[in-house]
Amino acid sequence: MIPQKLSLTNFLSYQNLALDFSGLHIACICGANGAGKSSLLEAMTWALWGISRANSEDDMIYVGAKEAKVDFVFKAQGQIYRIIRTRPKGSAGSLEFQIKNNEQFKSLTERGLRATQQVIIAHLKMDYSTFVNSAYLRQGRADEFMLKRPSDRKAVLAEMLNLGQYDELSEKAKDITRICKGEITALENARQNLETQITAGAHIDSDLQTLTSELEQVQAQDAVTQQQLVVLQQTQQQRQNWEQRWQWQQQQTQQLNSEIARLQQQVDQQYQQIKNLENLLNHQETITNQYRHYQQLANQEAAYNHKLQQYQKISGDRTHIQQQLAEKKSELNGSLRHYQAQLELIMQQKQDLQNILNKAPEIESVIAQLQQAKIKLQEVEELQIKSVPLYQRRQVLQRTIDREIAQIHAQLDQIQKQQQLLRSQAQPNLIHNLQGLEQQIKILEKKQVYQQRVHEKGLERRDFLNRLKERQLDCEQRIQEQQTKSQQLQQPDTPCPLCDRPLDQAHWQIIAQKHQVLSQELQAELWIIKEQQSASECEIQVLRDEYRHLKEELEQLNPLLQKKGNLEAQLTSHHQAESKLQGLDQDIQALQHKLDRQNFCTDDRNNDQNDAQTELQLIEASLSSLNYDEKNHALARGEVERWRWAEAKVNELKTSRRQWESLSIKIPELQALIQKLAHHLHTNTIDLELQQRLETCDRTLEQINYDPDQHQEIRTQKEQAQPFLLQYQELNLAQQQYPNLLAEFQKNQNLMSDRTVELQRITTEIRSLELSLQETPDPSSQIQDLQGQIINRRSHLDHLIGEIGRLQAAQTQRQYLLNQLQQVTAQISQTQKRQLIHQELQQAFGKNGIQALMIEIILPQIEAEANRILSTLSNYQLNVRFITQKAGKKADKVIDTLEIEIADSRGTRPYETYSGGEVFRINFAIRLALARITAQRMGGTLQTLIIDEGFGTQDSEGCDRLLSAINAIASDFACILVITHMPQLKEAFSTLIEITKTESGSKINLLV
């Protein structure tokens, strides 16, 4: 994958971004921490695989925006592709995948995000895990492999090499093996049960024939009994009909008697009601006159009720007005007391202010003394302002002189120690030793090339062996199919496997012979494959021994390279020491001359050559002429503070004078107001309007002329005439009810006559039914006997039919069990073969199978590649070695491990004891080696390298070597992107992508 163009909209810290990678080979992405450097790479991974470091995809949207969008154009496998991935806030995103064809992009998008993602991975030939472990050296991931324990490093390496898929396959094979074992056990149990059931059903046919004959005899006897029962049931049915009719007529008789009695009672009650109504109607005139007298009393009571309401309302208003007048009088008394108290307070305040104003002459005298003290203090402070800079400059000059002297002495001591150290180093015979090492290294490098050829030959034979295993599995499957077909031919009435027609004896023999010949050919092919497997395994073992022997010899290569680097470093250091000694002698003379003259420059930036001592003398003279004294300054300040209280007293005098004048105006106003309130209370002129309303209420009460005694007399007379109203209401009701009651009375008399005639008719019918029942005897006992015989016989029939059905079902079930037994036997054979195959697959896919072999093959490649890169980074000073086995506590036991030995000029040391720069070089070399080997293993080419690691632990020399390593591997990549915030690294690249963070988001500046 080679990036071409990247466009971002509201993604992480970017609002809008368009970056063209065309023509970029090695580029540095630089900027301050948090500016958004790693966000560019996050945008690529999110566009390609939908994966980022954010916890939620909504977190990738720029703050305040509603949607994030990434448009990424890249080149892979010779084709140019384009991916557009968007994410609206709070909802599912969209994904568009396109390929460039004739200067236009054609859509390859599938239905759904997951399907489209699979298409992208298929065209890219790389998933996110492979990308992170190869092309993308992510921030903080370089030391992940090194920091793990030796027992855990193989797991990390397996994860980087994506060997986890073999664990999944091994687990699947294990699960299938376990399932097959369970299925075999269940099938064996099923076969035993089937055989037991089949043996137990041998007597079914004879029992079924005996029961069928007995059933036919019982059915004939049952038919005769059924005919006799029908005749008796018809007679019984007629008798039951007569009985039911007789019971019905008896019920009708009882109902008619009850109804006639009820009608007689109603007629008697209605007759009495008619008599009472006629008596009430005869007194109609008397009741009407009494009702009119009641109405006159009611009208008089209503008139008095109206007067009562008016009287109560006016009385309530009069009471309310009296309360208001009392409240007004109370308010006036309260106001009078308030103003009198306020007048007394103001008089007291005026007297207090007069006492303060009497002190005015004394305060004015103190103010004059305060002004003189302030003038003297101002003169002293002006002297202080002139003296303070001179004092400060004097301190600075003195400290500068002392510091320069101390620095010169320290430099002299350091330079003298360096001279002694350099002169104590003797020159060894470095050149001769270096030439001998180079000769040994050339011999071992030739063997290393031969080792690589042996490794490639082993991979070739291993691939050939895998193909043989695939052919073996295919051949065994075909043999199994032939055996299945042969077994089917052994069954009778088997059709032709090609045309599905019935086979005669001649065609059956021809097909059987063909199957036999084909089986023999497959067996011969399988034997040849196994012979080739055996030969290949022997050849692989020979190559493995040769590879192991070469590996033991090549273990000396890394220590020799390291020793060579040490010798070259020592030789370079020796030459540098000689040149340093000459420079140190000159430095000592210059410092000693400067110390003797005591000539110290105060400002090197402006090249000011004034003598510090002369400037210090001039400052002392200036201070003496000013004659500034801190004691005089303190006395002047004390004198000012002594009289400062007078300033507050002056302001107090001004305030008191204004308040005294204001109070003199306010006192007459309060005295006038108090006299006015006292006059109102004395003359009782509180509120004229309320007093007028009170008089109006008194006149209205006189006009109403309400008499309570007369009102009560009319109420008593009305209560005594209350029964006249009830009699009048009963008279009106009687006039309404009398016609209806008379008609109902006549109707009930007619209905009672009709019910009496009906009762006579029903009595006659009852006598006729009783005569018919006496003449026809009851056949219930005979019917009961016949029904008992039928029930017993029917129970026997049901038993026979059930037994016959059970035997017929058992007969069908036995045939079904025979078929099942054949199927179960075949399933057991197939499941056993399947179990054996997956047991072998479980071991092959396990940790000690393909995975261990691949790690064993890949580790030497990673070690060689890491040392090649590390030799460039450290000038042959560092060397790594992978150890996969070590001796256990027992002498004959070997423990699998993955330890890493790191050696330098001082020998082999633990990883933790190396400096930060050395640790980074080691991590970077191993990480880059893992990346290249991972990409080679996936069958793809690593065209882009992205380095997102911290370089802050590197010194300038380490950074130069790191850049040299990047330039050395530049030809292997189409694009290399390096992310850093270090200015010295940024200056080493000719192409820069500068990132700055602004208020409107991160911005980029491409410098080519």
MITOR-580322 format. One record per residue (C-alpha): residue in one letter; x, y, z. Coordinates in steps of 0.5 Angstrom, whole numbers, plus 500, padded with zeros to 3 digits. Example, Ala and Ser with C-alpha at 12.3 -4.5 7.8 and 13.67 -1.06 7.14 Angstrom:
a525491516 s527498514 
This chain:
m500500500 i503507498 p499513500 q497518494 k492523497 l489524504 s483529505 l480530512 t474533514 n472534522 f477528524 l480529531 s484535531 y483537523 q477541520 n479541513 l486538510 a488536503 l495532503 d498530497 f503524498 s505524490 g513525489 l514524497 h520518498 i522520505 a518525509 c518528516 i512529520 c514534525 g510539530 a509540537 n506535542 g499534541 a499538535 g496532531 k502528528 s499521530 s492523528 l494523520 l496516521 e490514525 a486517519 m489512514 t488506519 w481508520 a479509513 l482503511 w480498516 g475503521 i480502527 s482508531 r485509538 a478512540 n474509545 s468511541 e467513533 d463519536 d470521539 m473522532 i469528530 y472535531 v469538537 g462542535 a462538528 k456533526 e460529522 a467526520 k470524513 v476521511 d478521503 f484516502 v487515495 f493509495 k496505491 a497497492 q498491487 g499496481 q492499482 i490506485 y484505490 r480510493 i476510500 i471515503 r469513510 t464518514 r461518521 p455522523 k455523530 g450518534 s449514528 a452509523 g457511518 s458509511 l464506507 e465507499 f471503496 q473505489 i478503484 k481507478 n480505471 n481510465 e482516469 q475515473 f474511479 k469505479 s465503485 l467496488 t462497494 e458491497 r452491501 g453493508 l460496512 r462489513 a462486506 t465492503 q471492509 q472484507 v473487499 i478492501 i482487505 a482482499 h485488495 l490490500 k492483502 m493486509 d489486515 y490491521 s494487525 t499485519 f499493518 v501495525 n506489526 s509491519 a509497516 y506502522 l511502528 r506505532 q508510538 g509506545 r510499541 a517499540 d519496546 e513491547 f516485545 m523486549 l519488556 k515481556 r518475560 p522470556 s516465557 d511470554 r515473548 k513467544 a506469545 v507476542 l511474536 a506469535 e501475535 m505479530 l506473525 n498472526 l499465528 g493465532 q489462527 y493456528 d491456535 e483457533 l484451528 s487447533 e481448538 k476447532 a480440531 k480439538 d472441539 i471436533 t475430536 r471431543 i465431539 c466425535 k468421541 g462423544 e458421538 i461415538 t460413545 a452415543 l452411537 e455405540 n450405546 a444406540 r447400537 q446396543 n439398544 l437397537 e440390537 t436388544 q430391542 i430387535 t431381539 a426382543 g421383538 a421376534 h414373537 i410379534 d407375528 s404369531 d401373537 l398378531 q394372528 t391369534 l388376536 t385377529 s381371529 e378372536 l376379535 e372377529 q368372533 v367378539 q364383534 a359378531 q356377538 d356384539 a351385533 v346381536 t346384542 q345391539 q339389535 q335387542 l337393545 v335398540 v327395541 l327396548 q330403548 q324405543 t319402548 q323406554 q323412550 q316412549 r314411556 q319417558 n316422553 w309420557 e312421564 q316428562 r309430559 w305428566 q311432570 w310438565 q302438566 q303438574 q308444574 q303448569 t297446574 q301449580 q303455576 l296456574 n294455582 s299460584 e297465579 i290465580 a291466588 r296472586 l290475581 q285474587 q290478592 q291484587 v283484585 d282485593 q288490594 q285494588 y278494590 q280497597 q285503593 i279505589 k275506595 n280510598 l281515592 e273516592 n273518599 l279523598 l275526591 n269527595 h273533600 q276536594 e273544595 t275544603 i282541601 t283547596 n281553600 q286550606 y292550600 r290558598 h291560606 y298556606 q300560600 q298567603 l302565609 a308563605 n308570601 q308574607 e314570610 a318571603 a317579604 y320579611 n326574609 h328580604 k327585609 l332581614 q337580608 q337588607 y338589615 q343584616 k347587610 i347594612 s348592619 g355589617 d357595613 r356600619 t360595623 h366595618 i366603618 q366603625 q373598625 q376603620 l375609624 a378606630 e384603626 k385610623 k385613630 s390608632 e395610626 l394617627 n397616635 g402612632 s405617627 l405622632 r409618637 h414616631 y415624629 q416626637 a421620638 q425622631 l425630633 e428628640 l433624636 i435629631 m436634637 q441629640 q445629633 k445636632 q448637639 d453631638 l455635631 q456642635 n461638640 i465636634 l465643630 n468646636 k475642635 a476645628 p482650630 e486644634 i485640627 e488645623 s494646627 v496639626 i494639618 a500644618 q505640621 l503634617 q504638610 q511640613 a513632614 k511630607 i515635604 k521632608 l519625606 q519627599 e526629599 v529623602 e525618597 e528622591 l535620594 q533613595 i530613587 k537615585 s541610590 v537604589 p539602581 l547604584 y546599589 q543594585 r548595579 r554594585 q551587587 v551585580 l558587578 q560584585 r557577583 t559577576 i566578578 d566572583 r562568578 e568569573 i573567577 a570561580 q568559572 i576560570 h578556576 a573550574 q575550567 l583550569 d581544573 q577540568 i582541562 q588539567 k584533569 q583531561 q590532560 q592527565 l587522562 l589523555 r596522556 s595516561 q592512555 a597508551 q596507544 p595499543 n596495536 l589497534 i590496526 h593489526 n588487530 l582490526 q585487520 g585480523 l578481525 e576483518 q579477515 q575472520 i568476519 k569475511 i569468512 l563467516 e559472512 k560467506 k558461511 q552466512 v550466505 y550458505 q546458511 q541462507 r541457501 v540451506 h534455509 e531456503 k532449501 g529447507 l523451506 e522448499 r522441501 r517443507 d512446502 f513440498 l512435504 n505439505 r503438498 l504431499 k500431505 e494434501 r495429496 q495424501 l488427504 d485427498 c487420496 e485417502 q478421501 r477418494 i479411497 q473412502 e469414497 q470408493 q469403499 t462406500 k460405493 s463398494 q459397500 q453400496 l454395490 q453389495 q446391497 p441387493 d437392488 t442397488 p441402482 c447404477 p451409480 l451413474 c445413470 d440410476 r438404473 p437397475 l443393474 d443386472 q448381474 a453382468 h453390468 w454389476 q460385475 i463390470 i462396475 a465392481 q471390477 k472397475 h471399482 q476394484 v481396479 l480404481 s481402489 q488398487 e490404483 l489409489 q492404494 a498404489 e498412489 l498413496 w504408497 i508412493 i506419496 k508416503 e514413500 q516421498 q514423505 s519419508 a524421503 s522428504 e522428512 c529425511 e532430507 i529436511 q532432517 v539433514 l538440512 r536441519 d542438522 e546442517 y543449518 r544447526 h551446525 l552453521 k548456526 e553454531 e559457527 l555463525 e554465533 q561467533 l559473527 n556478532 p561478537 l566479532 l562484529 q561487535 k569487537 k570490530 g566496532 n570497539 l576497535 e574502530 a571506536 q578506540 l582507534 t577513532 s578515540 h585515540 h586520534 q581525537 a585525543 e591527540 s588533537 k584534543 l591535547 q594540543 g587544544 l587543551 d594546552 q592553548 d586553553 i590553559 q594559557 a588563555 l585562562 q591563566 h592570562 k585572563 l586570571 d592574572 r589580569 q583580572 n579583566 f572580566 c567583561 t560585563 d556584557 d559579552 r553580547 n555587545 n562586546 d563592551 q570592554 n569596560 d573594566 a568591572 q573594577 t573601574 e565601574 l565599581 q569605583 l565610580 i558607583 e561608590 a563615589 s556616586 l553613592 s558617597 s555624594 l548622594 n549621602 y542617602 d541614609 e536609611 k535611618 n533618616 h528615611 a525611617 l525618621 a521622616 r516616615 g515616622 e513623623 v508623617 e505617620 r505621627 w500626624 r496622619 w490622623 a489629622 e487628615 a481623617 k479629622 v479634616 n474630612 e470628619 l469636620 k466637613 t461631614 s459634621 r458641618 r454639612 q450634617 w449640622 e446644617 s441639614 l438638621 s437645622 i432645616 k429638618 i427640625 p422646624 e418641619 l417636624 q415640629 a409643624 l407636623 i407634630 q402640631 k397638626 l397631628 a395633635 h390638632 h386632628 l386627634 h383633639 t377635634 n376628632 t376630625 i380623623 d376621616 l370625614 e368620608 l368614613 q364618618 q359620612 r358613610 l356611618 e351616618 t348614611 c348607614 d344609620 r338613616 t338606611 l336602617 e330606619 q327606612 i327598612 n323598618 y324591620 d320587626 p323581628 d317579632 q312580627 h317575622 q317570627 e309570628 i308569621 r313563621 t309559626 q303560622 k306557616 e309551620 q302550623 a299550616 q304545613 p299539613 f294543608 l300542603 l300535603 q293534603 y293538596 q298534593 e295527595 l288530592 n292532585 l295525585 a288521586 q286525580 q291522576 q291515579 y283513579 p282512572 n288507571 l287503577 l279502575 a282499568 e287495571 f282492576 q277490571 k283487567 n285482573 q278480574 n278478566 l285474567 m283470573 s277467569 d281465563 r286462568 t281458571 v278455565 e285453563 l286449569 q280445568 r283443561 i290441564 t287436569 t283432564 e290431560 i293429567 r288423568 s289421561 l297420561 e296416568 l292411565 s297410559 l303409564 q299404568 e298400561 t306400559 p311396564 d318399565 p323396561 s329399564 s332392568 q332389561 i336394558 q341395564 d342387563 l343388555 q348394556 g352391561 q353385556 i355390551 i360394556 n363388558 r364385550 r366392548 s372392553 h374386551 l374388544 d378395546 h383390549 l383386543 i384392538 g389395542 e393389543 i393388535 g395396534 r400395539 l403389535 q402392528 a406398531 a411394534 q412390527 t413397524 q418399529 r422393529 q423394521 y425401522 l430399528 l433394523 n434400518 q437404524 l442399526 q445399519 q445407519 v448407526 t453402524 a455406518 q455412522 i460409527 s465408522 q465415519 t465418525 q471414528 k475416521 r473423522 q476423529 l482420527 i483425522 h482431527 q486428532 e492429527 l490436525 q490438533 q497436534 a499439527 f496446528 g498446536 k504450539 n509444538 g507443531 i506448525 q507454530 a513452533 l516450526 m515457523 i518460529 e524456529 i525458522 i523465522 l527467529 p534466525 q532471520 i529476525 e536475528 a540476522 e536482520 a536486527 n543485527 r544488520 i540494522 l543495529 s550494526 t548501522 l545504528 s551503533 n557502529 y557495530 q557496538 l551492539 n549485538 v543481539 r542474540 f535469540 i536463545 t530458544 q532453549 k536452555 a538447560 g533445566 k534443573 k535436571 a541435566 d537431561 k531436561 v531442556 i526448557 d523452551 t524459552 l525466548 e531469551 i535475548 e542476549 i545483548 a552484548 d556491547 s564492548 r564491555 g560484554 t553481555 r549485560 p541485562 y537489557 e535494563 t542496564 y543500557 s542507557 g535510554 g539511547 e541504547 v535501549 f531505543 r536503538 i535495540 n528496540 f528500533 a532494530 i528488533 r522492531 l524494524 a526486523 l520484525 a516488521 r520486514 i520479516 t512479518 a511482511 q515477507 r511472511 m504474509 g507474501 g506482500 t511487499 l513492505 q512499500 t511504506 l514504512 i511509518 i515510524 d511514530 e516513535 g519517541 f526520539 g527524545 t532519548 q537519543 d543524543 s546527537 e550522535 g545516536 c540521532 d545521526 r546514526 l538513526 l538517520 s543513517 a539507518 i533510515 n537512509 a540505508 i533502508 a530508504 s531504497 d527498500 f521502501 a517507496 c515511502 i518513509 l514517514 v518519520 i514523526 t518527531 h517533535 m525534535 p528540531 q535537530 l531531527 k527535523 e533539520 a536533517 f530531512 s529535506 t521534506 l517536511 i510536513 e509541519 i503541523 t501547528 k495547532 t491553532 e484555534 s480553528 g484546528 s490543526 k494546520 i499543515 n505546511 l508542506 l516544505 v519540499 
